[in-house]
Amino acid sequence: MEAKAKQTDIKMTARKLRRVINEVRGKAVIEAQTTLRFMPYFAARVVEKNLTAAVANAQEKFGVGPEALKISEIFADESETFKRGKPRAQGRIYRRLKRTAHLTVKVSD
């Protein structure tokens, strides 16, 4: 049994998300939630929220509690990039890339 949760177009780079998800990959859900709660990164809040949604999906579909689940698969992919301009000296403009990401969490027993 496998339940998953996806979040799309997160206004954060996939690289920042991967720094967090590499720490919780393969862990039990309870242990992963505790680890994420004490991480100082904003990406940890995003991953924790998505993990909670995946656990809720597993409870709804299969009636399995969070203590019996572990993270079977978790990954972050790049999404579209917003191109913006930043005014600079002497009438120039520099391009700013605002990157976004998709996050997918799969839990199984």
C-alpha positions in Angstrom: 0.0 0.0 0.0 1.4 3.3 -1.0 -0.1 6.8 -0.5 1.3 10.0 -2.0 1.0 13.7 -1.8 2.2 16.3 -4.3 2.7 20.0 -4.1 3.4 22.0 -7.3 4.9 25.4 -8.0 6.5 26.0 -4.6 8.3 29.3 -4.7 11.6 27.9 -3.8 14.4 26.3 -5.7 14.5 22.5 -5.9 18.1 22.6 -4.6 17.0 24.1 -1.3 14.3 21.4 -1.0 16.7 18.6 -1.8 19.0 19.7 1.1 16.1 18.9 3.4 14.6 15.8 1.8 18.0 14.0 1.7 17.9 14.0 5.5 14.6 12.3 5.8 14.6 9.9 2.8 13.9 6.3 3.9 13.1 7.2 7.6 10.0 6.2 9.5 7.3 8.9 9.4 7.4 9.7 13.1 11.2 10.1 13.1 11.0 12.2 9.9 8.4 14.6 11.4 10.5 15.1 14.5 13.6 15.8 12.4 11.8 18.2 10.2 10.3 20.1 13.1 13.7 21.0 14.5 15.4 21.9 11.2 16.1 25.7 10.8 15.1 25.8 7.1 11.9 27.1 5.6 12.0 24.2 3.2 11.5 21.9 6.2 8.1 23.5 6.9 7.1 22.8 3.3 8.2 19.1 3.4 6.6 18.6 6.8 3.3 19.9 5.5 3.5 17.6 2.5 4.5 14.6 4.6 1.5 15.2 6.9 -0.8 15.3 3.8 0.7 11.9 2.6 0.1 10.4 6.0 -3.5 11.7 6.0 -4.0 10.1 2.5 -2.7 6.8 3.8 -5.1 6.9 6.8 -8.0 7.8 4.6 -7.4 5.2 1.9 -6.0 2.2 3.9 -6.7 3.0 7.6 -2.9 2.8 8.5 -1.6 5.0 11.3 1.6 7.1 11.0 3.6 4.8 13.3 3.4 2.0 10.7 4.5 4.1 7.8 7.9 5.0 6.3 8.9 7.3 3.5 9.4 5.1 0.5 10.0 7.8 -2.1 10.6 11.6 -1.9 11.9 13.9 -4.6 11.9 17.5 -5.8 11.8 18.5 -9.4 12.3 21.8 -11.0 9.2 23.7 -12.3 8.9 26.8 -14.4 11.2 29.7 -13.9 9.9 33.3 -13.8 12.1 35.8 -15.5 12.1 39.2 -13.9 14.2 42.3 -14.3 16.2 44.3 -11.8 17.1 47.9 -12.7 20.8 48.7 -12.6 23.0 51.7 -13.1 23.1 53.7 -16.4 19.7 52.4 -17.6 20.7 48.8 -17.7 18.6 45.9 -16.5 19.8 42.6 -15.0 17.7 39.4 -15.3 16.6 37.7 -12.2 15.4 34.1 -12.3 12.8 33.2 -9.8 12.8 29.4 -9.7 10.0 27.1 -8.6 9.8 23.4 -7.7 7.5 20.4 -7.4 7.6 18.1 -4.4 6.3 14.5 -4.2 6.2 12.4 -1.1 5.2 8.7 -1.1 4.7 6.7 2.1 4.2 3.0 2.5 4.1 0.4 5.3 
